[in-house]
Amino acid sequence: MKTKHIWRLLMLLFLLTILFVVESILLLPIQWNTNSQSRPMAKSRQERESKIEHAMFRHKLIQAKRNRSKNSLTIDSTSLHLPKHLLPPKKANTSFSNIASRMLDCEDVLEMSLVKRIGRGTTKEVWKATYQGKEVAIKMVSHSVADIKMCMNRVGNQDREEQRRCYIFANYKLMKEISLLMDLQHSNIIKILGYCILQDESIFGDDHSIVSVVEIGDRLSKRKVMNMPWSQRIQFSIDVLTLLHHLETSSIGSFLLADFKISQMVIVNGTMKLADLDDIAPEETNCTQDSHCHFGNRNLGVQCSSSMCHGRNSKLNLLSFFEKFHEIILKDVPDTLETEVKAAVKKLENLQVSSGQLVEIFKTFQRKFTK
């Protein structure tokens, strides 16, 4: 009898072990690197930070995956006010080449490897990552960005609930950008490849609860653009003006680039694209009289109609374009085009021309220059 009990106990332990192994495989479908060669230790601080961030990033996604079923993603669309097109799509072919036909989701994000941080704003960080041999950019809220740090310092370490609230606005801005990237698709706006929203309890608190994946590009600066040939600079000017025309005539409203900076643009396959959309404003200014549509003391030529300053956003975008690009356009202008180019820039400064008209004028310059 005692021997039978011992054998039963051994069989039970054996079955429990098998169940534990099977459960681990089902719950943690991670593609670990099986390369047996030893990796060199990270030598630079950036490498070490990247490895630590990557490990934390995976850990949070794994924890979220444990708490949900394998084929569903829990989103509280009511509390987030998400449009229907932001609800997670059905899983399709997992090939990277099939991205055009579907959006990447949390399971895809889990398989990505962070390489290095390539940008940091006040509310989010941008990381270069690899997925199925291709490079992508990942945007996510982090505890190390300025807005979160400031909020954490203000609330202190005592109130965990207040600390969690520090992430609400940053996560909202990233969610807003994801929505706009899907609504405003254009050749001069960075392409969104996918996104991941973790379970609702982590949306308003932990790092990386919302992650977006976009195409990767080379970040620009004014100095970098100024050093380019004039023909390339005029093409980039056309790219930006084409973008402004798209924002002005969008089916969901006229958008203002509230934080117009060259540093918020990237080059993707030779085309200039806007990479940051979280600070664009989709509404015109309210008014009761024409003076409410002025910009400071400057009359923009916009009238108050139906309590709105219709056309004010496009005028302000053109003023910002003039401020950032007039030197870029005028530097080393070909002698044969100098008079015409200066006249066009003057019209721009006086707001006597639209973004669409400027696109056609600059394309004319291009054709004349290449003859």
C-alpha positions, 0 to 999 in steps of 0.5 A: 500500500505504501509503495502504491502511494509513493508511485502515485505521488511521483506520477502527480509530480511528473504531471505537474512538471509537464503542465508547468513547462507547457504553460510556460511555452504558451504564455511566453512566446518569445523569440530568444536568441539561441546563438551559442557564441558569447556576446561581448559586454556592453562597453558604452553607457548608451549600450548598457541603457539600451539593454536595461530599457529593452529588458524592462520593455519586454518584462512589461509586455510579458506581464501584460500577456500573462494577464490576458488571453492569447488572442484578445487585447483588453482596451477600455475604448469608452474611457479612452474615447477611441474611434473604431478604427483604433480598435485592434485589427485581426491578426493576419500574416506575420511577415514584415512585408505584409505590413501594408495590409495590416497593422502591427500589434502587441505580439509583434512589438514583443518580438522587436529588439530595441537598439538605441534611443534616437530621440527624446521629447518632453513627453516621450522617447523614440527608439530605433528597433529591429523587427524581422531584419528591418529597422523601425522606430518605436515611440513610448512614454518613459519615466525619464522624459521631462514632463514625467520627471517634473510631475514625479518630483512634485508629487513625491514618493508617498502617493502611488496614485498621484504618481500614476496620474503623472502619465495620463497626459503623456499617454493621451498625447501619444494616443492622439498622435496614433489617431492622427497618423491613421487619419492624416496619412500622406506621403509627407507624414511619417507612416504608422506601422502599428501600435500596442495598448496594454490592459486598461489598468496600466494605461494610466500609469506604468511606462510603455502602456501605449507604444506606437511603431512608425517607419524610421528616418534620418532626423533633420536640423537646420544646419544639415539642410543648409549644407545641402545643394539648392536643388535639394533644398528647394525639393524639401521646401516643396515637400513641406509646402505640400504637407501644409496644403494637406493639413489645410485641406484635410477632410477632418479640419484645418490643422495648425502646426503649433510647434513648427520645427525642422528637428521634428522632420525626418528624411525617408528615402529622400522625402521629407516627412513630419515625424511628430504630430502630438502638438498639431491643433485641429481647430480654428480660433473662436471669435466674435469679431475680426480682430480676434483672428489677428496674430498679435498686432498683425492682421492676417487678412482672416475674417470672423465667420460663424464665430470661427477664424476660418483660414487662420491656421493656414496663415500661421503655418505659412508664417512659420514656414517663412521663419524657418525656411526663407534662409534655406530657400534664398541661400546660393540661389542660381543667378538666373532664378534669383529675382523670381525666387526673391519675389516668391519669398516676399509674397510668402512673407506678406501672406499674398500666396497660399501653400498650394500656389507656392508648391506650383511656383517652386516646381516651376523653379525646379523645371527651370533649374534643371533645363 
